[in-house]
């Protein structure tokens, strides 16, 4: 009978797993998703502000992206901490 290797992580590589491997660390999936969402929204906000400052065509587009991004980030996403 084979014994389990103690150096092998038990964490599943399934995308629906509650814990993911991230840069060599095992982290909760919700934290990775939260920080990815926040990073993308901040990128959209910065690009919108830069394009509005520079001026040019498409001001309505950048204003809509900026206001919707700020509206998205203010009430959500929320980070739920597990009680252990």
C-alpha positions as YAML, in Angstrom:
chain: A
units: angstrom
residues:
- id: 1
  name: UNK
  ca: [0.00, 0.00, 0.00]
- id: 2
  name: UNK
  ca: [1.35, 3.44, -0.98]
- id: 3
  name: UNK
  ca: [1.69, 6.16, 1.61]
- id: 4
  name: UNK
  ca: [0.81, 9.77, 0.88]
- id: 5
  name: UNK
  ca: [3.72, 12.12, 0.35]
- id: 6
  name: UNK
  ca: [3.63, 14.75, 3.13]
- id: 7
  name: UNK
  ca: [5.21, 17.34, 0.82]
- id: 8
  name: UNK
  ca: [2.34, 17.26, -1.67]
- id: 9
  name: UNK
  ca: [-0.34, 19.90, -1.15]
- id: 10
  name: UNK
  ca: [-3.82, 18.60, -0.51]
- id: 11
  name: UNK
  ca: [-5.34, 21.64, -2.22]
- id: 12
  name: UNK
  ca: [-7.18, 20.75, -5.39]
- id: 13
  name: UNK
  ca: [-6.31, 22.45, -8.67]
- id: 14
  name: UNK
  ca: [-10.01, 22.64, -9.45]
- id: 15
  name: UNK
  ca: [-11.15, 26.19, -10.29]
- id: 16
  name: UNK
  ca: [-14.12, 25.76, -7.94]
- id: 17
  name: UNK
  ca: [-11.89, 25.02, -4.97]
- id: 18
  name: UNK
  ca: [-12.10, 27.50, -2.10]
- id: 19
  name: UNK
  ca: [-8.30, 27.79, -1.97]
- id: 20
  name: UNK
  ca: [-6.00, 28.47, -4.93]
- id: 21
  name: UNK
  ca: [-2.26, 28.36, -5.49]
- id: 22
  name: UNK
  ca: [-1.05, 31.92, -6.10]
- id: 23
  name: UNK
  ca: [2.66, 32.71, -6.55]
- id: 24
  name: UNK
  ca: [3.64, 29.63, -4.56]
- id: 25
  name: UNK
  ca: [1.21, 30.34, -1.71]
- id: 26
  name: UNK
  ca: [-2.16, 28.80, -0.99]
- id: 27
  name: UNK
  ca: [-4.71, 31.59, -0.62]
- id: 28
  name: UNK
  ca: [-8.49, 31.76, -0.29]
- id: 29
  name: UNK
  ca: [-10.18, 32.11, -3.65]
- id: 30
  name: UNK
  ca: [-12.30, 35.04, -2.45]
- id: 31
  name: UNK
  ca: [-9.21, 37.13, -1.66]
- id: 32
  name: UNK
  ca: [-7.68, 36.57, -5.08]
- id: 33
  name: UNK
  ca: [-10.94, 37.45, -6.83]
- id: 34
  name: UNK
  ca: [-11.41, 40.54, -4.63]
- id: 35
  name: UNK
  ca: [-7.95, 41.95, -5.29]
- id: 36
  name: UNK
  ca: [-8.18, 41.19, -9.03]
- id: 37
  name: UNK
  ca: [-11.51, 43.06, -9.25]
- id: 38
  name: UNK
  ca: [-10.18, 46.04, -7.32]
- id: 39
  name: UNK
  ca: [-7.01, 46.17, -9.44]
- id: 40
  name: UNK
  ca: [-9.00, 46.13, -12.71]
- id: 41
  name: UNK
  ca: [-11.36, 48.85, -11.50]
- id: 42
  name: UNK
  ca: [-8.44, 51.06, -10.43]
- id: 43
  name: UNK
  ca: [-6.84, 50.60, -13.85]
- id: 44
  name: UNK
  ca: [-10.08, 51.67, -15.56]
- id: 45
  name: UNK
  ca: [-10.37, 54.70, -13.24]
- id: 46
  name: UNK
  ca: [-6.78, 55.82, -13.88]
- id: 47
  name: UNK
  ca: [-7.04, 55.38, -17.65]
- id: 48
  name: UNK
  ca: [-10.35, 57.28, -17.68]
- id: 49
  name: UNK
  ca: [-8.93, 60.19, -15.67]
- id: 50
  name: UNK
  ca: [-5.85, 60.36, -17.91]
- id: 51
  name: UNK
  ca: [-7.95, 60.37, -21.09]
- id: 52
  name: UNK
  ca: [-10.29, 63.04, -19.70]
- id: 53
  name: UNK
  ca: [-7.30, 65.16, -18.69]
- id: 54
  name: UNK
  ca: [-5.58, 64.86, -22.05]
- id: 55
  name: UNK
  ca: [-8.80, 65.61, -23.87]
- id: 56
  name: UNK
  ca: [-9.84, 64.44, -27.26]
- id: 57
  name: UNK
  ca: [-12.66, 62.40, -28.67]
- id: 58
  name: UNK
  ca: [-14.83, 60.10, -26.62]
- id: 59
  name: UNK
  ca: [-15.30, 62.20, -23.50]
- id: 60
  name: UNK
  ca: [-18.73, 60.66, -22.95]
- id: 61
  name: UNK
  ca: [-17.24, 57.17, -23.07]
- id: 62
  name: UNK
  ca: [-14.57, 57.96, -20.47]
- id: 63
  name: UNK
  ca: [-17.05, 59.72, -18.19]
- id: 64
  name: UNK
  ca: [-19.38, 56.71, -18.38]
- id: 65
  name: UNK
  ca: [-16.51, 54.29, -17.64]
- id: 66
  name: UNK
  ca: [-15.28, 56.44, -14.77]
- id: 67
  name: UNK
  ca: [-18.67, 56.85, -13.12]
- id: 68
  name: UNK
  ca: [-19.62, 53.19, -13.52]
- id: 69
  name: UNK
  ca: [-16.25, 52.06, -12.14]
- id: 70
  name: UNK
  ca: [-16.59, 54.29, -9.10]
- id: 71
  name: UNK
  ca: [-20.17, 53.08, -8.64]
- id: 72
  name: UNK
  ca: [-18.96, 49.50, -8.80]
- id: 73
  name: UNK
  ca: [-16.15, 49.87, -6.29]
- id: 74
  name: UNK
  ca: [-17.99, 51.92, -3.65]
- id: 75
  name: UNK
  ca: [-20.67, 49.43, -2.54]
- id: 76
  name: UNK
  ca: [-18.85, 46.27, -3.50]
- id: 77
  name: UNK
  ca: [-16.92, 43.96, -3.64]
- id: 78
  name: UNK
  ca: [-16.75, 42.89, -0.05]
- id: 79
  name: UNK
  ca: [-14.21, 40.60, 1.53]
- id: 80
  name: UNK
  ca: [-15.77, 37.95, 3.75]
- id: 81
  name: UNK
  ca: [-13.46, 36.63, 6.42]
- id: 82
  name: UNK
  ca: [-13.81, 33.02, 7.48]
- id: 83
  name: UNK
  ca: [-14.28, 32.48, 11.20]
- id: 84
  name: UNK
  ca: [-11.99, 29.67, 12.24]
...
